[in-house]
Amino acid sequence: MRERLLASSILGGMAVLAVASTPAFAAETGATEVQEIIVTGSRISRQDYESNTPIVTVGAEALKNTGTVTVDTLLNTMPQFVPSVTATSNNPGGSGQANVELRGLGTQRTLVLMDGRRIPPSNSDGTVDLNTVPPGLIESVEVITGGASATYGSDAIAGVVNFRLKKHFNGIEVDTQFGQTTRRDGETENVTLLMGGDFDGGAGNAVMALGFSNRGSIKNAARAISSVSGASSTTPLGSYDTIATNAPTQAAMDAVFAKYGFAPGSVSRTFTRLGFNQDGTLFANGKDYKGPTTIDYSTIPVTGNYNTGPLNYLVVPLERYNAFARVEHDLVDNVKGYAQFNFVSYQSGALLAPSPAASNPATGNTGFLVPYNNPFTPVDLQTLLASRPNPTAPYLIRKRFSELGGRRSVSDYTVTQMLVGVNGKLWGDWTFDAYMADGREKRLETQYGNVAHGAVRTLLEAADGGKSICAGGYNPFGAQPISAACAAYISRTTKNATTFDQRLAEASATGSLFDLPAGALKVAIGTDYIRNAYNFIPDSVLSTRDTSTSPIVQDAPGVVGFNAQNPLQGSTDVYEVYGEARVPVLKDLPFVKSLELDLGYRYSDYNTIGGVSTYRADGNWKIVDGLTVRGGYSKAIRAPSVGELYAATGQSFPTIGPAGGVGSGDPCDVKGAYRKSASAAQVRALCLAQGLPSVVIDTFTYGNSQVQATTGGNPNLQQETADSYTYGVVFAPHFDAPILERLSASVDYYHMKIMDAVGTINAATAISYCFNNPQGSPSNPTFAASNIFCSLIRRDPATGEIVNVTSTNANLASYETDGIDFQADWGFGLGAIGLSDDWGRLTTNLQGTYLLNMDIQSIPGGNIDHRAGTVGNTLGSNYSHWKGALGVRWSWQDFEVGARWRYVSKVNDFFAGGQAAPNYSYYDIDGSWKINDMFDVRAGVTNVGDKAAPAYTSQIEANTDPSTYDVLGRRYFVGLRARF
């Protein structure tokens, strides 16, 4: 209903009050007829909004009255979700997508539906982007957690998010909204036009929605928590990297730094990196630094590292247009035809610091080997080079190409889906539905700021420094100006094209078979076909190599900047049959008001993994009116996706964190806790065994917080399997006392175990576990270089730096999690507390979850990570024990005022140890005024207290977990809706 701010939240066998301003229960409305509806999680219609498994429902008004532009923002505040890819996901990022993740089990394990049907995926792992759902037509969002493969097929391991769209709309509605932070950034705009009406004497109905949304970007520099982040040893000034086997003499190093006023020995001859000042002098970890002092350079005098963070997006931009149309019409008696079309076009992207080139190109990295006689080589550097054992050997430099600006990725999405079908009545209470759908998502990603490695190498190797190739040549020593001709010569713009096609066909029927003593035995049967085809065509430049045998031997990536990618093409299809039965067992007995079972089975035949079966059994025991016990078990699967099966070897740069606390950074870094721990001697020996040169072992530092990793698919993958069960109690009494007549509550226990989960051993885990997992169970107690985790790590024998971590797909992992969900709803007129109902009514809704365990085993038989109460360094890894939200609303005549409290309990830093974040509370307020039957206005403030996000060592990005914690600060919105 239009007065509703937040629709009733359903946790199974009750229709709860939530924050509605109308009665919650059908019996109280005075309705004489109750329509049968299909509840998410089941295909059998029923005469009440009850389910044997926990369901939470959020209404369209909640989206409007919380000021969200994208629906994931609201869903991620619900306790069942672990925020993952959001508007604050830049690096790591999702190219502007909005993905949701139930129970923290991965976005690919949450199935997203629209009106109970699949919509085209947005990624090769099958994940759906919520930006493709038409926001103006959302009537409600229903969420069930736990395995639902018997009902919906693959991917529903963690649960289902089902968007129900408005139907049979009559009239015209225009809705506009504007929002902004109190720092006057992060603007959001939303305009929706909704039109609909009956035609042909009521035999048909058509509805159309048009929408526009815009979200302004914010950079990390705009917030204190993120303004200093993303430390990198690769700076725009460039630096000389010492090759341990050809290092300068200590005498030469002392002589150079004596000119700057430093005592002999102040800088070791094996110091890893020497930076270049603009005047040709050198600096080491800030010693003799004379460079810029802007925020991105501000950390160099302190740590020697460049501050990349302020140049990145904190909030990624979004510009979205959408159109949706649906028409239905009676064909013959009791048979209706329908068709719908969904179109979404939006643009988003990412912004990163300028392209960095680092480490030895002779071992496949992106740095540069420069001829010793390069004409731009600074005099002081020449002094050091001349003292080397081989003075004419090329020398290694690293450089960040700020001359070309930041790395900017712009992703243009176009999503379409056409669906046609028929539904109607067969006989008795039997109904049928059959449809076909064809959907496509196209994405064009344009990447700016890339650097052609071969072009830079050609300039560096030229006798005149490249002056004969482009005006002025290329001087990498310091942040020197570059001509437009040279910038054009070395820069590359790349384009990647992705197409995802999905075809669906399904036919189903439901009705009663026969009557049992306790009621009718109802069944649903059906069959479907699903085909997903994925085609990724990267720019050919990204896959090239810069290979040279003369005058300098090297084999580097052809492009410096965005990650190298390879083409991917593949498809999966599945034929399925399914059945479901609702069996009434007992009825109207002492302490058995009703007892029923819900049974489901599905057989799926995949072209990749063959035939698999899934099933479920749920029960509902209503002891007396107002008291129900429920529970169930399900066997679910997830078939491997196209990307997981067929992805070619690719490149990524995952975060490992800076050297500091245990579990963060490169353990071989002398500044880190590993080298200072009780196992320091064993750590040192393992570093040497991995290839760290002995000459730098006691001075080695690694200034980056990322490493290169190799990713790829595996065509031999098998399905993931999951066992889940729930049991709980629903308390929905009918008290005569006005203050209690709208009181209801539920408590449910859940348990899920996923086996053979497709995944990789990420870089941070591989590195930490190689060095015996200091934050958990011992993973390499003998510090053996042959350990499985150590075998994934490769170091450069010349510098000792990690040059690659292998992270390809396999059926490796298992997840086991359990917890308790709870909800309470209460509402009453103010007359119940001695005032008058003329003063309005109060409604409250409490939703929460307590996570008991979240155990992750990365490899079969390996260590089990106990992650409950911790946060990691990857998206969707915040496993706080307690999460909750409490809403209170006062409604009076045409006015409503609401307040909301959101809570996330404290978490520890899983990798670095110690507390990452204390208990966190946020407070929001909103209000609305129905001016008349045509107009209403609304406004609200989110994060009233302007609470900043916590910083922690391992961090995901921007020094925190920006998907879980608010990095924008206080913000407001105002909206207007007009109906005609």
N, C-alpha and C positions, 0 to 999 in steps of 0.2 A: 504494500500500500504506500501511497505517496507520503504519508506522515512518517514512514519508517526511516530511521537513520541506519540501523544495523539490523538486518533480517534475523529471524530466529535462528539460533545456532543449534543444530540437531546432533545429538550424540545418541543415536539409536532410538530406543523405544519411547521417546517423548518429543512433543513439539514444545520447544522452550520459548520463553518470553523474549529473550535477548533485550533489545532496547526499543521494542515496538510500542507504539502509542495506541494500539488496538488490542483486544483480547487475544491471548495466545492459543487457546484451545478451541477446536471446532465446536465442542459442546457448548461453549460459552457465547458463540456468535449468533446463535439462534437460527443457523442455516438448517434447512429441512433436507438438503441433499448434499452428500459428500462425494466429490468426484474422485475417481481412481487416478493415481499418478504413478509414474515410474521414479523410484528413488535411486540415486546414484549408488552403484554397487550391486544392483539387482536388475533383472529384466522383467520381473513380474510386477504388474500393477497391483496396488493395494488401496484400501479405503481409509488409510491414515498415513501420516507422514512418519512411519516407524521403520526402523532398520535394526537388523541384528548386529550390525557392526557400527562403530562410532562414526558419525558424520557431523561435520561442521558446515553451516551455511552462512554466507555473507551476502547481504542484499546490495542492490545498485546504489541505494542512498548512502551506504557506508563509504562507497568510493567518492561520491560527491562531497560528503560532509567531512571527509578527512583531507580533501584537497589534493588527492593523488592524480597525476597525469597518466601514470602507468600502473596497471593493477597489481603488479608484483610488489610495489611499495607497501600496499596494505597487507597482502598475503604474508610478506616477510615479517610482519609484526605479530603474526599468529604463532602460538607456542609450538605447533607441529612442524613448522618450517625452520630450516637453517639457511639463512641468507647466503646466496652464492653470487651468480652473475647479475649485477644490478647496474644502475646508472653511475655508480662510483667505480665500476670495474674498467680500468684503463690499461694497466700492465701489472699483473695479468688481467686480460680483458676479454670481452665477448663481442667486440665489434659493434657495440651499441645495443646488443640484445638484452632481453629481460627473461631470465630463466628462473625456475623455482625448484627447490630441493626439499622433499619431505624427509624428516628424520636425519638429515645429514648423510644420506646414503647415495648421493650423486644425482645430478640433474637428469641423467639418462635413465634413471630408475623411477622417475615420476612421470606417469602418463598424463598428458594434457588432452582434454576432449572439449568439443563444442557441441552442445545438445546431445551428448552421449556418443558422438562420432569423432573419429580421428581427424586431425588437421595436418597439413603438410609440415614435416619437420624442417628445421632450419640449419641443422648441422649433420655432419656425417655420422655422428653417434646417435642420431635419432631425436635429439633434444628439440623441443618446440619453443619458439620465441613468442612470448606473450604479447609482444607488440603487434602480432598478426591478428589478434582478437579484436573485433570492432567494439571499442569501449562504450559508445553511445547506446548500444543495444543490449548490454549486459543487464539481465534481470536479477541474477544471483550467481554465486560461485559456490559449488558444493565440493567439499574435500573429504575424502576417506583415506585413512592410512592403513597399511597392511596389504598383503598380497591380494590382487584382484584379477589375476590372469584368467581364472576360470570364467569370469564375466567378460573381460575386455581383451584378453590375449596378452602378448608379450609387452614388456616395459612397465607393467603395473606392479612392480615388486614392492616399492616403498609405498605406493598408493596412487590415487587418482585425483586430479583437479578437473572438475567439469564446469564449463561456463554455460549457463542456461541463458538463452537470448529471449528477448521480448517477442511475443507473437500476438496477433490480432490487435495491433495498436491502431487506434483511431484518433485522428487529429494531426496537429503540427506542434512540435516542441523544439524550441531553440534554447540551448544551454551554453553559456560562456563563463570562463573562469580565468583569473589572472593570479599569479603568485610570485613571491620574491622573498629572499632572505632579508633580514634587517640590516645586512651589510650591502644591500642593494646590488646583489648579483644572484645568479642562479634563477633567472626569470623563467616562469612557466606560463604557457597559454594553452587554452583548450576551447574549441568551438565545436558544437555538435548540432546538427539539424536532423530531426527525426520526423518522418511523415508516414502516415498509414491510414487505411480505411477499407471498408467493405465495398464490394461492387457486385453487379449482377444480382441485385435483390438479396444480398447476403450470402450468395453461394460461393463467393470468393473474397479473399482478403489479400492486400498487398501492403508491404511495409518497406521503407527505404531509410537508410541512415547515411549521412555524410559527416565526416569529421576532420578536424585539423588539430594537431598538437605540436607544441614547440617547447623545447627545454634548452635553456642557455647553458653554456659550459662554464666551469670554474676551474682555475688552475691551482695546483698545490701551493703556489706562492701566496695565495689569498688567505690561507689558514695557518696559524702558528704551528699546529701539530705536524703539518706536512711540508712546511716551507724548507726544512732541512731534512732531506731524505734521499734514498737512492744513491749512496756514496759510490763513487767510481774512481778507479785509479787512472782512467783514460780521460784526459782533459783537452779542451780546445787549444791549450798551449802546446800540447805534445810533450813527449818525454823519451829519453833514451833508456832502453831496457838492457840491463847487463846480461850478457850471455856468459854463464858461469865458467865455461871452458875457455873463454877468451876475454877475461876481465882486465880492466886497466890496473896499473900498479897503485899501491897505496901512496907512494911518493907523489905520483901525478895527481891523485885525488886531493892530497893535502895541499899541494901547490896551488891548485885551482881554487879551493875553498879558503886558502889563506888570503887570497886577493879580496875575498868578501868579508874578511875579518873573523874567520873561524879557526879554532885551534886545530893542530894536527890530530887526526883520528876522529874528528867530529863526524865525518861521514866515511863509512867503510867503503873500500874499493869494490865490495860485492853488493853494495846497496842496490836494490832491485831497479829503482826508477829515479832518474834525474830529470826534472822538468826544465822547460825553456822559458826564460823571461823574454820580454819583447826586445831587450837590448842585446840579446845573445848570451847573457850570463845564465848560469844554471842554478837550480834550487833543489833541495832535498827535504821532503816532508815539511815544507814551509821555511826551512833555513834559506835565507837570501831571497825569499819570494818578493817580487816587485810587480806582480800582475794586477789585473782588475780586482775590485772589491765588491762587485755586485753580488746579489744573493747566491747566484750559482757558483761563484768563485770564493765565497766567504769561508768555506771550510778548508781551502787549500793551505792557508798559513797555519792551521791548527793540526790537520791530519795528513795533508798532502793530497787528499782526495777531492774530486770535483763533486759538487752538489747538483745532481741531475734532477732531483725531485721537483723543484719549483717550476720547471719547464713543462711538466706533465699535466694532463688533465686530472683534476680531482673528481669532477662530474663531467661525463661525456655529453656532447650535444645530441639533440634529437629533433628532427623535423619530420612529421608523419601526416600523411593524408590517407583517408580510408573511405570506402564506399561499400555498402552492403544492401542487397535487395532480396526480398523473399516474397513469393506469391504462391497462393494455394487456391484450389477451386474444386468444387464437387464435380466428379466425373459421372458417376451414376449413384444410385442410392447406396449409402454407406461406404462409398469409396471416394477418396479425395486424392488429387494429384498435387504435388508441390515441387517447387524449384527454388534454389537460392544461389546467389553469386556473392562472393566476398573478394574484395580488392583492397590491398594495402600497399602503399608505397612510402618508404621512409628512408631517411639518410641519417647516418651517425658515423662514428669513427673513433679514432684514438690519436693522442698526441704524445710523443716521447721526445727525450732529449736528442740532440743531433747524433748522427751515426757515429759509433765508436769502432775504431780499427785497433785491435790489440793482439798480442802474442805472435809467436813465430809462424810466418806463412810457409816455412819449409815443412812444418808439421800439420798443415791444413788450416791454419788460423788466419785471421784477417789483418794482422799487423803488417809492417813493411820492412824489408831489408834494403837499406840504403847504401849505395856505393860510398866508400870511404872518402872519395874526392868530390862528392856532391858540392857544387859551388856555394850553396846556401849554408853549409855546415858551419855553426858558430866556432869561433877561434878557441874558446875554452873547451868545447867538445873535441876539437881536433887534437888538443893537448892530451886528453884522455885516450883517444883512439890510437894515437901514435905510441902510447906506452903499452899497448896490448901485446901479447905474445905474437899474434899475427896482425900487424898494424894495417894491412891492406885488405883485410876481410870486411865484407859488408857489416853494417851494424843495424841493430833492431830498434825501431821506434814504434810508439803507439800514438794515435791521434784521434781526436773527436772533431768532426767536420762541421763546426758551427758556421762556417762560411755559407753553407747551403741551408741553414735554418734547421728547425726540428724535423724529426721524422713524423709525418702526418699521414694517417690512413683515413680515407673517406670511403665508407661502404654505402652503396645504394641498393636497397632491397625492393623487389617487386614480388608480391605474393598474390596469387589468384586461386580460387577454388570454385568450381561449378558442381552443383549437386542437384539431381532430379530423383523423384521417388513417388511412390503411391502408398497410402495406408488406408485402413478402414476396418469394418467389421466383417467377420466370416459367418458365424452362427453362435447363438447363445451369447456368452461373454467373450468369445474368441475374437481377437483382433490380429491384424498383420501389419507389417511395415517392410517395404523393400525399396532400396535406393542404390544409386551409383554415383560416384564422385570422382572428379579428376582435379588434382591440384598441382600447382607448380610454384616453387620459390626460386627466384633468380637474384643473384647477388653479384655486383661488380665492385670490387675493392680496388681503389686507386691509391698507390703509395708514393708519397713525395719524400724527398730527402735522402734517397739512396745514393750511394757512391760506387762508381765503377772501379773496382780494384785495379784492373789492368790499365785503366787510363791514368790513375795516380802513379802507378808503378812506372809507366812510360815517362811521365814527367820527372820523377825522381831519378831515373836512370839516365836521362838525357844529359849530355855534357854541359849544356848551358842552363840546366835546371828547368827545361821545358819552355824557355822563352821563344824558341823558334816554332813551337807548337801552338801556344796560345799566349796572348799578351801578358808579359810580366813573369811567365812561368809559375811554378808553384813552390812556395817557401813554407815548409811545415813547422818551422822552428819559432814557436810563439803564435799568437793569434794575429797573423799577418793578413793584410787585405789581399783580396784575390780579384782579378778582373772578371768581368761578365763573361768574357770568352773562355777563360779557364774554368769558371763555375759551370758553364754549359758543357764543357768538354768532359768533366768528371762526374757530373750529376746524371742520374737515371730516374725516370718515372716509370713505375711498373704497374701492371693491371692484371688482376686475377679474377676469373669468372667462375661462378658456381651455379649449378642448376640442380634442383632436387624435385623430382617428379613423383607423385603419389597417385595411385589408382585404387579405388575401393569399390567393392560391391557387397551388399549384405541383404539377406532376407530373413525375417524372423516372424514368429507367431506366438501368441500367449493366450491362455485361457484355462478353464477348469476341465479336468478329466472326469472326475466323479466326486460325489460327496462321501466324506468320512463322518463318523459320529461327531467329531469335533469341528467339522467344517469342510469346505471344498478343497480338494487337492488341485492346486494350480501349478501349471508348468509353463515353461518357455523353451522353445527350440529355435535353432537358427543355423545359418551357414554364412561364411563370408570369405572374401578373397582380398588380399592386400599386397600391393607391389610398390616397393620403394626403389627408385633408381637415382643414383648420385653421380654427378660428373663435375670434377674440379679441374680447371685448366689454368695453371699458374702462368704468369709471364715467363717466357722461355729464358729471359735474362737471369731470373732468380736461380735457375738450375745450372747455370754455366760455372765453369771453373777458370781461374786465372793461373794457368800452368806455364812455367818458363824453365828452360834449361840453361839459358845464357842471357846476360852475363851472370845472373844469380839464379840458383835452383830454388824453385818454390812451387807450391800447389795450393793456392788459396781460393776461397769462394769468389765467384765472379762479381758479386755484389756485396757491398758493406752497407748494412742498414737493417732492412726487414729480413726476416728469416728465409733461408732457402727452402723451397717447397717443390714437390714433385707432383705430377698429374695423378689423379685418382678417378677411376671409373668403375662402377660396379652396381649390382642390383640384388635385391632379395625379394622373394615372394613366398606367400604362405596361403594354403587353403585350410579352412577350419570348419568344424562342426561343433556345436555346443548345445547343452541342455541344462535346465534348472527346474527344480521342483520345490514348492513350499508345501510342507506336510503338516497339517494340524493334528497334533497327537492327542491332547486332552483339552477339556474345556469345562468351565463351571463346576469345578470340584473344590472341596475344602483345600485352601492354600494353593489351588491351581486355577486361577481365573482363565488362563490359557497357556498352552505349551505347544510350540511349533518348531519345526526344523526347516532349514533352508539348505538345499543340496545343489551343488553345481559341478559340471564336468565340461571340459573342452579338450578336443583333440586337434592338434595343429601339425601340419605337414609342410616343413620348410624346404626350400631348394638347397639350403646350406647345411643344416644340422639334422635333417630328416624329421621323423615323427616324434612328438612329445605330448604328454598328457598333463593337464593341470586340473585341480579339483578343490572343492571347499565344502565345509559343513559348518553351519551356524545354527545356534539355538536361541530361543527367546522364551523365558519362563516368567509370565506375569503372575506373581504370587497373589496379590490382591490389587484392586484399583490403586494406582499410585506407586506400586513397588514392583519393579521388574529386574530380573537377573538375565544377563545375556552373555554370549561368548561364541567363539568359533575358531576354526582352524582352516588354513588354506595352504595349498602347494602352488607356488608361482614360478614362472621362468622368465628370463629375458634372453632372447636370441641375440647373438652378436650382430652389431650394426655393420653397414657397408664400410664405414671408415675403419672400424676395429678389425674387419677382415682383410681389407684390400689396400689400406693406406700405404703408399710408398714411403721409404725412409725420408724423414724430414728433420728439420732443425728447430730447436726452441732454446730459450734462455730463462730457465726457471730460477727462482730466488732461493738462495741458501742463507741469506742474512749476512751481516757483517761479523768479522772476528770480534769476539768478546766473551759472552757467556758460553758455557758448555752447551753444545748442540747447535751453535750458530757459526756460520763462516767455514773457512777451510781449517781443519784441525791442525794442519802443519804450520799455520801462521804463528809466529813467535809472540804476537800480541794477544792471542786467544787463550782461553782457559784450558784447552787441551794440553798445551805445552807447559802449563804451570800446575797441572794436576798431579795426583799421586802416581799416575801412569805415564808421566811425561817422558820417561826413558823409552817405554814401549811405543809411545806415539812417535817419538823421534825415529826409532828404528823402522817403524812401518812406513814413515814418510820416505826414508832412504830406500826402502825396498820397492816403493812405488815409482821411484825414479827421480826423486828430488836430489839435485846435485849436492854432493857433500860440501862443496865450497860455499854454498849459501844456506845450508841447513839451519844454522844458528842465527841467521839474519833475515830469513825469508818472511815476506809479508804478502798477503793477497788483498788488494784494496777494493775489489769488486764485491758486490752482494749477489751477483748472478754468475752462473756458469753455462756453458754450452751443453746441450743435451741432444741426443739422437732419438727420434721417435719413429714408430712405424707399425704397420698392421701385421696380422697373422691369419692366413686363410684356414688354419687348422683349429681355430677356436671352437669351443663347444658352448652350449647354453649355460647361463647362470641359473642356479636353482635357489629357491627361498622357501623356508617354512615359517609361517607366522601364526600366532594365535592371540586372541584377546578374550578377556572376561571382565565383567563389571556389573554395576548395579545402577539402576535409574530410579530416582525418587521424585515422583511428581504427584503429590497428594492434592486433595481438594478440600481444604479447610474452609469452614464457614466464616472464620474471622477475616475481615477484609484485609488486614495487614499481611495475612499469610496465604490468601487464596491464590496468589500468583507466584508461589515459591516452588522451585524445582531444582534438582541437582543430579549430577551423575559422576561416577568415578569408574575408570576403566584401566585395567592393566594390559599392556601390550608387550609382545616379545617377537623379535624377528631375527632370523639367521639366514644369511646369504652365503652360499658356497660357490666355489669356482668363479668368483667375480673376475670379470675382465678388467685388467688394469696394468699398471706399470709400477715399478719401484722408482718413485720420484727421486730427483737428485739429492734433495736434503736428507731423505731417509737413507739412501745408499751411502752417502758420506758419513752420516752420524753412525749408522750401523756398522760400517766398515771399521770405525774406531770404537767399537764395542758398546754402542748405544748407551752413553752415560746417563740418560734420563729414564731408562727402562731396563728390561731384562737383558742380561749380557748376550750380545749377538756375535762377538768375535773375541772371546776371552783370552785367546793366545796371541791376538793382534797379528794374525797370519795374513800375508799379502794374497794368499790363494783363496781367502774367504769369498763366498758368493757375492757379497755386497762390494767388496774391494775389486772384484773382477769387472765390475761395471764402470770403474773409474780409470781414466787415462790421463797421464800427466806429460807435459813437455819435458823431455830430458835435458833441454838446454836451460830452461828457466824454472822448472819445477811446478809451474802453474797447471791447474786442472784444465785440460783442453776439451774433454768430453765425458759425459755420463750417459751410458746406454739405458734407454727407457722404452723398450718396445713391448707390444701387447702380449699378454698370455693369460690363461685361466689360473691366476695366482692366488688371489686374496680371498679372505672370508671376513664377513662382518657379522657381529652379534650385538644386538642392542635390546634393551628393555626399559620400560618406564611406566609412569602412571599419568594418565590424563584426567583432569577434573574440570567441572564446570558447575556454576551455580547461577540461577536467574531469579530475580525477585522484583516485583513491581506492585505498586499500590497507589490509590488516590490519597491525597493529603488528608481527606476525611478520616482515614484509618488511624491517624496519629493525633486526632483531636482538632484538626483544622477543618477545612471544608474542601470537598472535591472541586469546588469552583476555583480553587487555587492551583489546580492542575494535578499532575501525578508524577511520581518518581519511578524510574526503572533502572535496574542495575544488571550487569552481566560480568561474571568473572570466568575467565578461561586460563588454564594453566597446565603445565606439564612438569613432571619431575623425572629427569633422566637418571636411571639407576646405573646403567652400564652402557658403554660404547667401546666394544673391543674389536680391534682390527688386526688381522694377521696378514702380513704382506706376502708371504710365501708359504706354501704348504709345509707344515711341521716347524715353521719358524716361530720367532718370538711373537707374543701377543701384546699389542699396545693397548693399554687401558686409557682411553681418551676422554672418558666422562670427566667433566670439570676442567677441561683444558681447551686451548685454542692453538691451532697450528699456523703454518705459513702458506697454505693453499686455500683457494676459494671454497667456502662451505665446510670449514673445519672448526667452527666454534661450537663446542659441545658443552655448554653451560648446564649445570645440574637443574637449575630452576629457571623457567621462563613463564611469564604470565602477563595478562592484561585485564584491567578492571575499568569498566565504563559505567558512568553514572549520567543519567539524563533526566532533566525536568521539562515537562511539556505543559504548556498552559495556552489554551485557545489556539492562536495562530503562531505562537512562539515556541521555540525549543532551544535549550541550552544544554550542552554536554561537556563533560570532562573525562579524560582518559589517562590512566596510569599504565605505563609499559615498564616491564622489569626483566632484567637479565642478570643472573647471579654471577658471582666472581668466577674467574677462570685463571688457571695457571698457564704459563708459556710451556707448551709440551716439549719443545726442542731446547730452549735456553734455560728452563727452570725458573722458579720464582713466580710471583703473581704477575699476570699480564694485565688484568683489569679487575677492579673491585666490583662490588655489587653496583649495578647501574639502574637508575630510574629516570624515565622521561615522562613529562606531563604535557598534555595537549588539551586545548579547549576549542569549542566551536559553537556556533549558534545559527539559527535560521528563522526567517520571518515570512510567513505566507501573507503577502500583501493583499491579494484577492484571489479569485479563482484563476486569474491569468498569470500573475507574477509572484515569484518568491525569490528571496535573496538569502545568501548564506555567507559566512565568513568564519575564519578560524586561525589559530596560531598553533604551530607544531613546535615542540621542544621549547616550551615557555621559558624554562630556566636557562636556555642558551648553553646547555651542558656540552662540553667538548669531549671528543673521543679520547680513550686512553692510548698511550703509546707503549709498545712492548717490543722486545728485542727481535724476535723472529719475524714478526709482522708479515702481513700479506701484501700490502702496498700502503704508501703514504704514512708509514710508521705505525699502522694500526690494522684493524679489520674493518674497512669502511663499509662493508656490506651489512655488518651487524650494528656498529656504533655510528651515531650521527656525526658526520663531518661537516655538515652545512651550517649547523647552528640554528638559532631561532629564525622562523620564517612564517609568513602569513599568506592567506589566500582570501579572495573575495569572488563570489560567483552570482550569476543571475540566471534564472530560468523563466521562460515565457511559454505559455500553452495557448493554442488557438483552436 
